[in-house]
């Protein structure tokens, strides 16, 4: 899997888990201490990338492990 493919997977995973938890982009951003546009960019345009600290904040805000954001959920495989 290429780096771009990996980043796209992470973006899709963020959206999957956010929607599964019933949280809006703004709600997730607020809980993670991020700006809503940051969450939107991660979900839709991961080509620019993000850092592991931001992903950990998102995982914590969603109540999931960082690994859950890095690997496709079974429901999406």
PQR file with spaces between the fields and no chain letter, atoms N, CA, C, O and H, PARSE charges and radii, in Angstrom:
ATOM       1  N    UNK     1       0.845   -1.176    0.000 -0.4000 1.5000
ATOM       2  CA   UNK     1       0.000    0.000    0.000 -0.0000 2.0000
ATOM       3  C    UNK     1       0.888    1.236    0.000  0.5500 1.7000
ATOM       4  O    UNK     1       1.840    1.323    0.776 -0.5500 1.4000
ATOM       5  N    UNK     2       0.578    2.183   -0.865 -0.4000 1.5000
ATOM       6  CA   UNK     2       1.380    3.398   -0.958 -0.0000 2.0000
ATOM       7  C    UNK     2       1.063    4.335    0.205  0.5500 1.7000
ATOM       8  O    UNK     2       0.074    4.153    0.915 -0.5500 1.4000
ATOM       9  H    UNK     2      -0.196    2.112   -1.495  0.4000 1.0000
ATOM      10  N    UNK     3       1.906    5.324    0.384 -0.4000 1.5000
ATOM      11  CA   UNK     3       1.685    6.322    1.427 -0.0000 2.0000
ATOM      12  C    UNK     3       0.367    7.046    1.196  0.5500 1.7000
ATOM      13  O    UNK     3      -0.385    7.287    2.140 -0.5500 1.4000
ATOM      14  H    UNK     3       2.710    5.472   -0.192  0.4000 1.0000
ATOM      15  N    UNK     4       0.083    7.394   -0.058 -0.4000 1.5000
ATOM      16  CA   UNK     4      -1.176    8.079   -0.389 -0.0000 2.0000
ATOM      17  C    UNK     4      -2.362    7.173   -0.039  0.5500 1.7000
ATOM      18  O    UNK     4      -3.337    7.631    0.555 -0.5500 1.4000
ATOM      19  H    UNK     4       0.694    7.198   -0.825  0.4000 1.0000
ATOM      20  N    UNK     5      -2.280    5.908   -0.402 -0.4000 1.5000
ATOM      21  CA   UNK     5      -3.361    4.967   -0.077 -0.0000 2.0000
ATOM      22  C    UNK     5      -3.557    4.871    1.436  0.5500 1.7000
ATOM      23  O    UNK     5      -4.691    4.826    1.914 -0.5500 1.4000
ATOM      24  H    UNK     5      -1.488    5.536   -0.886  0.4000 1.0000
ATOM      25  N    UNK     6      -2.478    4.842    2.173 -0.4000 1.5000
ATOM      26  CA   UNK     6      -2.551    4.772    3.629 -0.0000 2.0000
ATOM      27  C    UNK     6      -3.221    6.013    4.202  0.5500 1.7000
ATOM      28  O    UNK     6      -4.038    5.910    5.117 -0.5500 1.4000
ATOM      29  H    UNK     6      -1.558    4.879    1.785  0.4000 1.0000
ATOM      30  N    UNK     7      -2.884    7.181    3.673 -0.4000 1.5000
ATOM      31  CA   UNK     7      -3.473    8.424    4.157 -0.0000 2.0000
ATOM      32  C    UNK     7      -4.963    8.480    3.834  0.5500 1.7000
ATOM      33  O    UNK     7      -5.757    8.956    4.645 -0.5500 1.4000
ATOM      34  H    UNK     7      -2.221    7.265    2.929  0.4000 1.0000
ATOM      35  N    UNK     8      -5.346    7.998    2.653 -0.4000 1.5000
ATOM      36  CA   UNK     8      -6.761    7.968    2.282 -0.0000 2.0000
ATOM      37  C    UNK     8      -7.515    7.019    3.212  0.5500 1.7000
ATOM      38  O    UNK     8      -8.629    7.328    3.633 -0.5500 1.4000
ATOM      39  H    UNK     8      -4.701    7.611    1.994  0.4000 1.0000
ATOM      40  N    UNK     9      -6.926    5.877    3.537 -0.4000 1.5000
ATOM      41  CA   UNK     9      -7.539    4.929    4.464 -0.0000 2.0000
ATOM      42  C    UNK     9      -7.771    5.584    5.817  0.5500 1.7000
ATOM      43  O    UNK     9      -8.839    5.415    6.405 -0.5500 1.4000
ATOM      44  H    UNK     9      -6.020    5.626    3.195  0.4000 1.0000
ATOM      45  N    UNK    10      -6.800    6.322    6.319 -0.4000 1.5000
ATOM      46  CA   UNK    10      -6.951    6.995    7.606 -0.0000 2.0000
ATOM      47  C    UNK    10      -8.103    7.994    7.538  0.5500 1.7000
ATOM      48  O    UNK    10      -8.914    8.056    8.462 -0.5500 1.4000
ATOM      49  H    UNK    10      -5.932    6.460    5.841  0.4000 1.0000
ATOM      50  N    UNK    11      -8.191    8.768    6.473 -0.4000 1.5000
ATOM      51  CA   UNK    11      -9.280    9.724    6.325 -0.0000 2.0000
ATOM      52  C    UNK    11     -10.641    9.046    6.321  0.5500 1.7000
ATOM      53  O    UNK    11     -11.579    9.521    6.963 -0.5500 1.4000
ATOM      54  H    UNK    11      -7.533    8.718    5.722  0.4000 1.0000
ATOM      55  N    UNK    12     -10.749    7.941    5.603 -0.4000 1.5000
ATOM      56  CA   UNK    12     -12.004    7.186    5.566 -0.0000 2.0000
ATOM      57  C    UNK    12     -12.327    6.609    6.937  0.5500 1.7000
ATOM      58  O    UNK    12     -13.490    6.569    7.339 -0.5500 1.4000
ATOM      59  H    UNK    12      -9.988    7.555    5.082  0.4000 1.0000
ATOM      60  N    UNK    13     -11.305    6.165    7.652 -0.4000 1.5000
ATOM      61  CA   UNK    13     -11.512    5.607    8.989 -0.0000 2.0000
ATOM      62  C    UNK    13     -12.003    6.668    9.962  0.5500 1.7000
ATOM      63  O    UNK    13     -12.889    6.404   10.776 -0.5500 1.4000
ATOM      64  H    UNK    13     -10.360    6.197    7.325  0.4000 1.0000
ATOM      65  N    UNK    14     -11.431    7.870    9.883 -0.4000 1.5000
ATOM      66  CA   UNK    14     -11.884    8.957   10.749 -0.0000 2.0000
ATOM      67  C    UNK    14     -13.377    9.202   10.500  0.5500 1.7000
ATOM      68  O    UNK    14     -14.160    9.292   11.447 -0.5500 1.4000
ATOM      69  H    UNK    14     -10.711    8.084    9.223  0.4000 1.0000
ATOM      70  N    UNK    15     -13.760    9.307    9.250 -0.4000 1.5000
ATOM      71  CA   UNK    15     -15.165    9.549    8.920 -0.0000 2.0000
ATOM      72  C    UNK    15     -16.050    8.392    9.384  0.5500 1.7000
ATOM      73  O    UNK    15     -17.115    8.613    9.961 -0.5500 1.4000
ATOM      74  H    UNK    15     -13.125    9.233    8.482  0.4000 1.0000
ATOM      75  N    UNK    16     -15.608    7.170    9.133 -0.4000 1.5000
ATOM      76  CA   UNK    16     -16.370    5.985    9.551 -0.0000 2.0000
ATOM      77  C    UNK    16     -16.645    6.023   11.049  0.5500 1.7000
ATOM      78  O    UNK    16     -17.792    5.904   11.479 -0.5500 1.4000
ATOM      79  H    UNK    16     -14.743    6.991    8.664  0.4000 1.0000
ATOM      80  N    UNK    17     -15.587    6.189   11.840 -0.4000 1.5000
ATOM      81  CA   UNK    17     -15.746    6.164   13.295 -0.0000 2.0000
ATOM      82  C    UNK    17     -16.522    7.361   13.804  0.5500 1.7000
ATOM      83  O    UNK    17     -17.310    7.230   14.741 -0.5500 1.4000
ATOM      84  H    UNK    17     -14.655    6.286   11.490  0.4000 1.0000
ATOM      85  N    UNK    18     -16.318    8.522   13.208 -0.4000 1.5000
ATOM      86  CA   UNK    18     -17.055    9.721   13.627 -0.0000 2.0000
ATOM      87  C    UNK    18     -18.552    9.506   13.414  0.5500 1.7000
ATOM      88  O    UNK    18     -19.360    9.779   14.301 -0.5500 1.4000
ATOM      89  H    UNK    18     -15.678    8.628   12.446  0.4000 1.0000
ATOM      90  N    UNK    19     -18.911    9.014   12.227 -0.4000 1.5000
ATOM      91  CA   UNK    19     -20.322    8.779   11.934 -0.0000 2.0000
ATOM      92  C    UNK    19     -20.894    7.652   12.794  0.5500 1.7000
ATOM      93  O    UNK    19     -22.035    7.725   13.250 -0.5500 1.4000
ATOM      94  H    UNK    19     -18.254    8.792   11.506  0.4000 1.0000
ATOM      95  N    UNK    20     -20.103    6.630   13.006 -0.4000 1.5000
ATOM      96  CA   UNK    20     -20.558    5.503   13.837 -0.0000 2.0000
ATOM      97  C    UNK    20     -20.843    5.954   15.266  0.5500 1.7000
ATOM      98  O    UNK    20     -21.761    5.445   15.910 -0.5500 1.4000
ATOM      99  H    UNK    20     -19.176    6.571   12.635  0.4000 1.0000
ATOM     100  N    UNK    21     -20.062    6.902   15.757 -0.4000 1.5000
ATOM     101  CA   UNK    21     -20.249    7.429   17.114 -0.0000 2.0000
ATOM     102  C    UNK    21     -21.312    8.531   17.150  0.5500 1.7000
ATOM     103  O    UNK    21     -21.656    9.025   18.224 -0.5500 1.4000
ATOM     104  H    UNK    21     -19.316    7.315   15.234  0.4000 1.0000
ATOM     105  N    UNK    22     -21.835    8.920   15.973 -0.4000 1.5000
ATOM     106  CA   UNK    22     -22.884    9.927   15.917 -0.0000 2.0000
ATOM     107  C    UNK    22     -22.406   11.332   16.233  0.5500 1.7000
ATOM     108  O    UNK    22     -23.119   12.121   16.854 -0.5500 1.4000
ATOM     109  H    UNK    22     -21.556    8.519   15.101  0.4000 1.0000
ATOM     110  N    UNK    23     -21.191   11.635   15.800 -0.4000 1.5000
ATOM     111  CA   UNK    23     -20.579   12.931   16.097 -0.0000 2.0000
ATOM     112  C    UNK    23     -20.423   13.720   14.801  0.5500 1.7000
ATOM     113  O    UNK    23     -20.083   13.153   13.763 -0.5500 1.4000
ATOM     114  H    UNK    23     -20.612   10.995   15.296  0.4000 1.0000
ATOM     115  N    UNK    24     -20.669   15.019   14.861 -0.4000 1.5000
ATOM     116  CA   UNK    24     -20.439   15.883   13.710 -0.0000 2.0000
ATOM     117  C    UNK    24     -18.952   16.209   13.613  0.5500 1.7000
ATOM     118  O    UNK    24     -18.196   15.981   14.557 -0.5500 1.4000
ATOM     119  H    UNK    24     -20.945   15.479   15.705  0.4000 1.0000
ATOM     120  N    UNK    25     -18.544   16.738   12.477 -0.4000 1.5000
ATOM     121  CA   UNK    25     -17.152   17.176   12.338 -0.0000 2.0000
ATOM     122  C    UNK    25     -16.839   18.242   13.381  0.5500 1.7000
ATOM     123  O    UNK    25     -15.770   18.229   13.991 -0.5500 1.4000
ATOM     124  H    UNK    25     -19.158   16.924   11.710  0.4000 1.0000
ATOM     125  N    UNK    26     -17.766   19.154   13.579 -0.4000 1.5000
ATOM     126  CA   UNK    26     -17.534   20.216   14.557 -0.0000 2.0000
ATOM     127  C    UNK    26     -17.463   19.658   15.976  0.5500 1.7000
ATOM     128  O    UNK    26     -16.625   20.083   16.771 -0.5500 1.4000
ATOM     129  H    UNK    26     -18.634   19.164   13.083  0.4000 1.0000
ATOM     130  N    UNK    27     -18.333   18.717   16.292 -0.4000 1.5000
ATOM     131  CA   UNK    27     -18.301   18.102   17.613 -0.0000 2.0000
ATOM     132  C    UNK    27     -16.997   17.366   17.869  0.5500 1.7000
ATOM     133  O    UNK    27     -16.423   17.462   18.954 -0.5500 1.4000
ATOM     134  H    UNK    27     -19.014   18.372   15.646  0.4000 1.0000
ATOM     135  N    UNK    28     -16.530   16.629   16.866 -0.4000 1.5000
ATOM     136  CA   UNK    28     -15.257   15.928   16.998 -0.0000 2.0000
ATOM     137  C    UNK    28     -14.115   16.916   17.149  0.5500 1.7000
ATOM     138  O    UNK    28     -13.240   16.741   17.997 -0.5500 1.4000
ATOM     139  H    UNK    28     -16.996   16.550   15.985  0.4000 1.0000
ATOM     140  N    UNK    29     -14.124   17.946   16.333 -0.4000 1.5000
ATOM     141  CA   UNK    29     -13.065   18.958   16.401 -0.0000 2.0000
ATOM     142  C    UNK    29     -13.017   19.592   17.787  0.5500 1.7000
ATOM     143  O    UNK    29     -11.941   19.734   18.369 -0.5500 1.4000
ATOM     144  H    UNK    29     -14.834   18.088   15.644  0.4000 1.0000
ATOM     145  N    UNK    30     -14.171   19.972   18.314 -0.4000 1.5000
ATOM     146  CA   UNK    30     -14.213   20.587   19.640 -0.0000 2.0000
ATOM     147  C    UNK    30     -13.677   19.652   20.709  0.5500 1.7000
ATOM     148  O    UNK    30     -12.892   20.061   21.565 -0.5500 1.4000
ATOM     149  H    UNK    30     -15.044   19.857   17.842  0.4000 1.0000
ATOM     150  N    UNK    31     -14.099   18.398   20.659 -0.4000 1.5000
ATOM     151  CA   UNK    31     -13.673   17.421   21.666 -0.0000 2.0000
ATOM     152  C    UNK    31     -12.173   17.126   21.564  0.5500 1.7000
ATOM     153  O    UNK    31     -11.516   16.861   22.570 -0.5500 1.4000
ATOM     154  H    UNK    31     -14.736   18.066   19.964  0.4000 1.0000
ATOM     155  N    UNK    32     -11.640   17.175   20.335 -0.4000 1.5000
ATOM     156  CA   UNK    32     -10.214   16.879   20.120 -0.0000 2.0000
ATOM     157  C    UNK    32      -9.335   18.117   20.232  0.5500 1.7000
ATOM     158  O    UNK    32      -8.109   18.006   20.193 -0.5500 1.4000
ATOM     159  H    UNK    32     -12.174   17.391   19.518  0.4000 1.0000
ATOM     160  N    UNK    33      -9.942   19.300   20.371 -0.4000 1.5000
ATOM     161  CA   UNK    33      -9.156   20.533   20.455 -0.0000 2.0000
ATOM     162  C    UNK    33      -8.595   20.950   19.105  0.5500 1.7000
ATOM     163  O    UNK    33      -7.507   21.520   19.022 -0.5500 1.4000
ATOM     164  H    UNK    33     -10.938   19.390   20.403  0.4000 1.0000
ATOM     165  N    UNK    34      -9.353   20.658   18.041 -0.4000 1.5000
ATOM     166  CA   UNK    34      -8.918   20.976   16.681 -0.0000 2.0000
ATOM     167  C    UNK    34      -9.935   21.900   16.030  0.5500 1.7000
ATOM     168  O    UNK    34     -11.011   22.130   16.582 -0.5500 1.4000
ATOM     169  H    UNK    34     -10.236   20.195   18.108  0.4000 1.0000
ATOM     170  N    UNK    35      -9.605   22.421   14.879 -0.4000 1.5000
ATOM     171  CA   UNK    35     -10.540   23.220   14.100 -0.0000 2.0000
ATOM     172  C    UNK    35     -11.340   22.278   13.207  0.5500 1.7000
ATOM     173  O    UNK    35     -10.819   21.263   12.743 -0.5500 1.4000
ATOM     174  H    UNK    35      -8.731   22.234   14.431  0.4000 1.0000
ATOM     175  N    UNK    36     -12.612   22.617   12.967 -0.4000 1.5000
ATOM     176  CA   UNK    36     -13.467   21.769   12.139 -0.0000 2.0000
ATOM     177  C    UNK    36     -12.871   21.519   10.766  0.5500 1.7000
ATOM     178  O    UNK    36     -12.999   20.420   10.227 -0.5500 1.4000
ATOM     179  H    UNK    36     -13.035   23.441   13.344  0.4000 1.0000
ATOM     180  N    UNK    37     -12.215   22.533   10.189 -0.4000 1.5000
ATOM     181  CA   UNK    37     -11.638   22.345    8.853 -0.0000 2.0000
ATOM     182  C    UNK    37     -10.510   21.322    8.874  0.5500 1.7000
ATOM     183  O    UNK    37     -10.256   20.664    7.865 -0.5500 1.4000
ATOM     184  H    UNK    37     -12.111   23.426   10.627  0.4000 1.0000
ATOM     185  N    UNK    38      -9.842   21.183    9.991 -0.4000 1.5000
ATOM     186  CA   UNK    38      -8.797   20.162   10.106 -0.0000 2.0000
ATOM     187  C    UNK    38      -9.417   18.775    9.979  0.5500 1.7000
ATOM     188  O    UNK    38      -8.914   17.923    9.246 -0.5500 1.4000
ATOM     189  H    UNK    38     -10.049   21.719   10.810  0.4000 1.0000
ATOM     190  N    UNK    39     -10.503   18.561   10.693 -0.4000 1.5000
ATOM     191  CA   UNK    39     -11.199   17.270   10.613 -0.0000 2.0000
ATOM     192  C    UNK    39     -11.695   17.033    9.189  0.5500 1.7000
ATOM     193  O    UNK    39     -11.543   15.937    8.648 -0.5500 1.4000
ATOM     194  H    UNK    39     -10.912   19.253   11.289  0.4000 1.0000
ATOM     195  N    UNK    40     -12.287   18.058    8.586 -0.4000 1.5000
ATOM     196  CA   UNK    40     -12.806   17.925    7.216 -0.0000 2.0000
ATOM     197  C    UNK    40     -11.687   17.583    6.239  0.5500 1.7000
ATOM     198  O    UNK    40     -11.864   16.724    5.375 -0.5500 1.4000
ATOM     199  H    UNK    40     -12.411   18.947    9.025  0.4000 1.0000
ATOM     200  N    UNK    41     -10.556   18.234    6.361 -0.4000 1.5000
ATOM     201  CA   UNK    41      -9.430   17.960    5.460 -0.0000 2.0000
ATOM     202  C    UNK    41      -8.898   16.544    5.648  0.5500 1.7000
ATOM     203  O    UNK    41      -8.547   15.879    4.674 -0.5500 1.4000
ATOM     204  H    UNK    41     -10.412   18.932    7.063  0.4000 1.0000
ATOM     205  N    UNK    42      -8.836   16.086    6.876 -0.4000 1.5000
ATOM     206  CA   UNK    42      -8.360   14.728    7.133 -0.0000 2.0000
ATOM     207  C    UNK    42      -9.310   13.715    6.495  0.5500 1.7000
ATOM     208  O    UNK    42      -8.874   12.738    5.886 -0.5500 1.4000
ATOM     209  H    UNK    42      -9.121   16.626    7.668  0.4000 1.0000
ATOM     210  N    UNK    43     -10.603   13.959    6.642 -0.4000 1.5000
ATOM     211  CA   UNK    43     -11.590   13.016    6.099 -0.0000 2.0000
ATOM     212  C    UNK    43     -11.627   13.006    4.579  0.5500 1.7000
ATOM     213  O    UNK    43     -11.854   11.959    3.973 -0.5500 1.4000
ATOM     214  H    UNK    43     -10.957   14.752    7.137  0.4000 1.0000
ATOM     215  N    UNK    44     -11.405   14.160    3.957 -0.4000 1.5000
ATOM     216  CA   UNK    44     -11.625   14.254    2.512 -0.0000 2.0000
ATOM     217  C    UNK    44     -10.375   14.440    1.673  0.5500 1.7000
ATOM     218  O    UNK    44     -10.395   14.153    0.476 -0.5500 1.4000
ATOM     219  H    UNK    44     -11.221   15.011    4.450  0.4000 1.0000
ATOM     220  N    UNK    45      -9.296   14.908    2.262 -0.4000 1.5000
ATOM     221  CA   UNK    45      -8.122   15.247    1.452 -0.0000 2.0000
ATOM     222  C    UNK    45      -6.840   14.941    2.205  0.5500 1.7000
ATOM     223  O    UNK    45      -6.062   15.842    2.519 -0.5500 1.4000
ATOM     224  H    UNK    45      -9.279   15.141    3.234  0.4000 1.0000
ATOM     225  N    UNK    46      -6.626   13.670    2.492 -0.4000 1.5000
ATOM     226  CA   UNK    46      -5.447   13.282    3.273 -0.0000 2.0000
ATOM     227  C    UNK    46      -4.143   13.389    2.492  0.5500 1.7000
ATOM     228  O    UNK    46      -3.077   13.082    3.027 -0.5500 1.4000
ATOM     229  H    UNK    46      -7.258   12.938    2.237  0.4000 1.0000
ATOM     230  N    UNK    47      -4.212   13.817    1.240 -0.4000 1.5000
ATOM     231  CA   UNK    47      -2.979   13.933    0.464 -0.0000 2.0000
ATOM     232  C    UNK    47      -1.994   14.891    1.122  0.5500 1.7000
ATOM     233  O    UNK    47      -0.783   14.735    0.965 -0.5500 1.4000
ATOM     234  H    UNK    47      -5.078   14.067    0.806  0.4000 1.0000
ATOM     235  N    UNK    48      -2.495   15.873    1.851 -0.4000 1.5000
ATOM     236  CA   UNK    48      -1.604   16.816    2.524 -0.0000 2.0000
ATOM     237  C    UNK    48      -0.994   16.221    3.785  0.5500 1.7000
ATOM     238  O    UNK    48       0.004   16.729    4.297 -0.5500 1.4000
ATOM     239  H    UNK    48      -3.479   16.000    1.978  0.4000 1.0000
ATOM     240  N    UNK    49      -1.593   15.145    4.282 -0.4000 1.5000
ATOM     241  CA   UNK    49      -1.063   14.456    5.453 -0.0000 2.0000
ATOM     242  C    UNK    49      -1.428   15.138    6.758  0.5500 1.7000
ATOM     243  O    UNK    49      -1.966   16.244    6.772 -0.5500 1.4000
ATOM     244  H    UNK    49      -2.403   14.732    3.866  0.4000 1.0000
ATOM     245  N    UNK    50      -1.129   14.468    7.837 -0.4000 1.5000
ATOM     246  CA   UNK    50      -1.316   15.004    9.179 -0.0000 2.0000
ATOM     247  C    UNK    50      -0.301   14.310   10.073  0.5500 1.7000
ATOM     248  O    UNK    50       0.420   13.417    9.629 -0.5500 1.4000
ATOM     249  H    UNK    50      -0.692   13.569    7.826  0.4000 1.0000
ATOM     250  N    UNK    51      -0.249   14.722   11.323 -0.4000 1.5000
ATOM     251  CA   UNK    51       0.742   14.101   12.199 -0.0000 2.0000
ATOM     252  C    UNK    51       0.073   13.151   13.187  0.5500 1.7000
ATOM     253  O    UNK    51      -1.142   13.179   13.382 -0.5500 1.4000
ATOM     254  H    UNK    51      -0.835   15.448   11.683  0.4000 1.0000
ATOM     255  N    UNK    52       0.881   12.329   13.790 -0.4000 1.5000
ATOM     256  CA   UNK    52       0.386   11.289   14.690 -0.0000 2.0000
ATOM     257  C    UNK    52      -0.263   11.887   15.928  0.5500 1.7000
ATOM     258  O    UNK    52      -1.186   11.294   16.487 -0.5500 1.4000
ATOM     259  H    UNK    52       1.868   12.306   13.632  0.4000 1.0000
ATOM     260  N    UNK    53       0.200   13.049   16.365 -0.4000 1.5000
ATOM     261  CA   UNK    53      -0.388   13.714   17.534 -0.0000 2.0000
ATOM     262  C    UNK    53      -1.834   14.094   17.261  0.5500 1.7000
ATOM     263  O    UNK    53      -2.700   13.906   18.115 -0.5500 1.4000
ATOM     264  H    UNK    53       0.950   13.531   15.912  0.4000 1.0000
ATOM     265  N    UNK    54      -2.100   14.628   16.073 -0.4000 1.5000
ATOM     266  CA   UNK    54      -3.465   14.998   15.696 -0.0000 2.0000
ATOM     267  C    UNK    54      -4.342   13.760   15.619  0.5500 1.7000
ATOM     268  O    UNK    54      -5.478   13.774   16.094 -0.5500 1.4000
ATOM     269  H    UNK    54      -1.396   14.781   15.379  0.4000 1.0000
ATOM     270  N    UNK    55      -3.829   12.696   15.029 -0.4000 1.5000
ATOM     271  CA   UNK    55      -4.603   11.460   14.937 -0.0000 2.0000
ATOM     272  C    UNK    55      -4.882   10.875   16.320  0.5500 1.7000
ATOM     273  O    UNK    55      -5.956   10.316   16.545 -0.5500 1.4000
ATOM     274  H    UNK    55      -2.906   12.685   14.644  0.4000 1.0000
ATOM     275  N    UNK    56      -3.934   10.994   17.245 -0.4000 1.5000
ATOM     276  CA   UNK    56      -4.160   10.500   18.611 -0.0000 2.0000
ATOM     277  C    UNK    56      -5.244   11.321   19.293  0.5500 1.7000
ATOM     278  O    UNK    56      -6.069   10.762   20.017 -0.5500 1.4000
ATOM     279  H    UNK    56      -3.062   11.447   17.061  0.4000 1.0000
ATOM     280  N    UNK    57      -5.263   12.626   19.082 -0.4000 1.5000
ATOM     281  CA   UNK    57      -6.319   13.480   19.653 -0.0000 2.0000
ATOM     282  C    UNK    57      -7.687   13.057   19.127  0.5500 1.7000
ATOM     283  O    UNK    57      -8.661   13.008   19.879 -0.5500 1.4000
ATOM     284  H    UNK    57      -4.593   13.079   18.494  0.4000 1.0000
ATOM     285  N    UNK    58      -7.753   12.754   17.841 -0.4000 1.5000
ATOM     286  CA   UNK    58      -9.016   12.319   17.235 -0.0000 2.0000
ATOM     287  C    UNK    58      -9.441   10.976   17.809  0.5500 1.7000
ATOM     288  O    UNK    58     -10.601   10.790   18.176 -0.5500 1.4000
ATOM     289  H    UNK    58      -6.962   12.794   17.231  0.4000 1.0000
ATOM     290  N    UNK    59      -8.501   10.040   17.888 -0.4000 1.5000
ATOM     291  CA   UNK    59      -8.813    8.723   18.455 -0.0000 2.0000
ATOM     292  C    UNK    59      -9.312    8.860   19.891  0.5500 1.7000
ATOM     293  O    UNK    59     -10.308    8.240   20.263 -0.5500 1.4000
ATOM     294  H    UNK    59      -7.558   10.191   17.591  0.4000 1.0000
ATOM     295  N    UNK    60      -8.633    9.660   20.690 -0.4000 1.5000
ATOM     296  CA   UNK    60      -9.046    9.866   22.080 -0.0000 2.0000
ATOM     297  C    UNK    60     -10.445   10.474   22.154  0.5500 1.7000
ATOM     298  O    UNK    60     -11.268   10.057   22.969 -0.5500 1.4000
ATOM     299  H    UNK    60      -7.824   10.164   20.387  0.4000 1.0000
ATOM     300  N    UNK    61     -10.708   11.455   21.304 -0.4000 1.5000
ATOM     301  CA   UNK    61     -12.012   12.116   21.296 -0.0000 2.0000
ATOM     302  C    UNK    61     -13.122   11.148   20.898  0.5500 1.7000
ATOM     303  O    UNK    61     -14.256   11.284   21.357 -0.5500 1.4000
ATOM     304  H    UNK    61     -10.039   11.793   20.642  0.4000 1.0000
ATOM     305  N    UNK    62     -12.806   10.176   20.051 -0.4000 1.5000
ATOM     306  CA   UNK    62     -13.786    9.181   19.616 -0.0000 2.0000
ATOM     307  C    UNK    62     -13.864    7.984   20.558  0.5500 1.7000
ATOM     308  O    UNK    62     -14.763    7.152   20.438 -0.5500 1.4000
ATOM     309  H    UNK    62     -11.884   10.066   19.678  0.4000 1.0000
ATOM     310  N    UNK    63     -12.927    7.901   21.489 -0.4000 1.5000
ATOM     311  CA   UNK    63     -12.906    6.782   22.423 -0.0000 2.0000
ATOM     312  C    UNK    63     -12.481    5.481   21.774  0.5500 1.7000
ATOM     313  O    UNK    63     -12.964    4.407   22.132 -0.5500 1.4000
ATOM     314  H    UNK    63     -12.197    8.577   21.587  0.4000 1.0000
ATOM     315  N    UNK    64     -11.564    5.586   20.807 -0.4000 1.5000
ATOM     316  CA   UNK    64     -11.055    4.405   20.111 -0.0000 2.0000
ATOM     317  C    UNK    64      -9.530    4.424   20.161  0.5500 1.7000
ATOM     318  O    UNK    64      -8.926    5.416   20.570 -0.5500 1.4000
ATOM     319  H    UNK    64     -11.172    6.459   20.516  0.4000 1.0000
ATOM     320  N    UNK    65      -8.923    3.331   19.747 -0.4000 1.5000
ATOM     321  CA   UNK    65      -7.466    3.273   19.718 -0.0000 2.0000
ATOM     322  C    UNK    65      -6.931    3.943   18.452  0.5500 1.7000
ATOM     323  O    UNK    65      -7.626    4.035   17.440 -0.5500 1.4000
ATOM     324  H    UNK    65      -9.413    2.526   19.415  0.4000 1.0000
ATOM     325  N    UNK    66      -5.722    4.395   18.525 -0.4000 1.5000
ATOM     326  CA   UNK    66      -5.065    4.958   17.346 -0.0000 2.0000
ATOM     327  C    UNK    66      -5.010    3.907   16.242  0.5500 1.7000
ATOM     328  O    UNK    66      -5.167    4.233   15.065 -0.5500 1.4000
ATOM     329  H    UNK    66      -5.157    4.320   19.346  0.4000 1.0000
ATOM     330  N    UNK    67      -4.791    2.668   16.608 -0.4000 1.5000
ATOM     331  CA   UNK    67      -4.755    1.573   15.640 -0.0000 2.0000
ATOM     332  C    UNK    67      -6.055    1.482   14.838  0.5500 1.7000
ATOM     333  O    UNK    67      -6.037    1.110   13.665 -0.5500 1.4000
ATOM     334  H    UNK    67      -4.664    2.402   17.564  0.4000 1.0000
ATOM     335  N    UNK    68      -7.177    1.821   15.467 -0.4000 1.5000
ATOM     336  CA   UNK    68      -8.463    1.794   14.766 -0.0000 2.0000
ATOM     337  C    UNK    68      -8.516    2.811   13.633  0.5500 1.7000
ATOM     338  O    UNK    68      -9.230    2.609   12.651 -0.5500 1.4000
ATOM     339  H    UNK    68      -7.191    2.124   16.420  0.4000 1.0000
ATOM     340  N    UNK    69      -7.773    3.891   13.762 -0.4000 1.5000
ATOM     341  CA   UNK    69      -7.727    4.889   12.686 -0.0000 2.0000
ATOM     342  C    UNK    69      -6.742    4.493   11.594  0.5500 1.7000
ATOM     343  O    UNK    69      -6.886    4.897   10.441 -0.5500 1.4000
ATOM     344  H    UNK    69      -7.193    4.055   14.560  0.4000 1.0000
ATOM     345  N    UNK    70      -5.753    3.709   11.961 -0.4000 1.5000
ATOM     346  CA   UNK    70      -4.707    3.359   11.003 -0.0000 2.0000
ATOM     347  C    UNK    70      -5.054    2.134   10.158  0.5500 1.7000
ATOM     348  O    UNK    70      -4.473    1.935    9.091 -0.5500 1.4000
ATOM     349  H    UNK    70      -5.636    3.381   12.899  0.4000 1.0000
ATOM     350  N    UNK    71      -5.988    1.321   10.623 -0.4000 1.5000
ATOM     351  CA   UNK    71      -6.369    0.099    9.909 -0.0000 2.0000
ATOM     352  C    UNK    71      -7.867    0.100    9.638  0.5500 1.7000
ATOM     353  O    UNK    71      -8.647    0.534   10.486 -0.5500 1.4000
ATOM     354  H    UNK    71      -6.459    1.483   11.490  0.4000 1.0000
ATOM     355  N    UNK    72      -8.278   -0.378    8.471 -0.4000 1.5000
ATOM     356  CA   UNK    72      -9.708   -0.402    8.152 -0.0000 2.0000
ATOM     357  C    UNK    72     -10.488   -1.239    9.153  0.5500 1.7000
ATOM     358  O    UNK    72     -10.063   -2.341    9.501 -0.5500 1.4000
ATOM     359  H    UNK    72      -7.644   -0.731    7.782  0.4000 1.0000
ATOM     360  N    UNK    73     -11.632   -0.725    9.624 -0.4000 1.5000
ATOM     361  CA   UNK    73     -12.473   -1.527   10.513 -0.0000 2.0000
ATOM     362  C    UNK    73     -12.990   -2.756    9.770  0.5500 1.7000
ATOM     363  O    UNK    73     -13.120   -2.726    8.546 -0.5500 1.4000
ATOM     364  H    UNK    73     -11.976    0.170    9.341  0.4000 1.0000
ATOM     365  N    UNK    74     -13.281   -3.815   10.479 -0.4000 1.5000
ATOM     366  CA   UNK    74     -13.786   -5.040    9.866 -0.0000 2.0000
ATOM     367  C    UNK    74     -15.029   -4.753    9.021  0.5500 1.7000
ATOM     368  O    UNK    74     -15.238   -5.385    7.985 -0.5500 1.4000
ATOM     369  H    UNK    74     -13.175   -3.840   11.473  0.4000 1.0000
ATOM     370  N    UNK    75     -15.848   -3.803    9.463 -0.4000 1.5000
ATOM     371  CA   UNK    75     -17.071   -3.458    8.757 -0.0000 2.0000
ATOM     372  C    UNK    75     -16.783   -2.865    7.374  0.5500 1.7000
ATOM     373  O    UNK    75     -17.654   -2.874    6.505 -0.5500 1.4000
ATOM     374  H    UNK    75     -15.678   -3.290   10.304  0.4000 1.0000
ATOM     375  N    UNK    76     -15.563   -2.348    7.167 -0.4000 1.5000
ATOM     376  CA   UNK    76     -15.211   -1.722    5.896 -0.0000 2.0000
ATOM     377  C    UNK    76     -14.330   -2.609    5.022  0.5500 1.7000
ATOM     378  O    UNK    76     -14.027   -2.242    3.887 -0.5500 1.4000
ATOM     379  H    UNK    76     -14.855   -2.341    7.873  0.4000 1.0000
ATOM     380  N    UNK    77     -13.918   -3.752    5.520 -0.4000 1.5000
ATOM     381  CA   UNK    77     -13.013   -4.625    4.747 -0.0000 2.0000
ATOM     382  C    UNK    77     -13.752   -5.394    3.701  0.5500 1.7000
ATOM     383  O    UNK    77     -13.147   -6.171    2.963 -0.5500 1.4000
ATOM     384  H    UNK    77     -14.163   -4.051    6.443  0.4000 1.0000
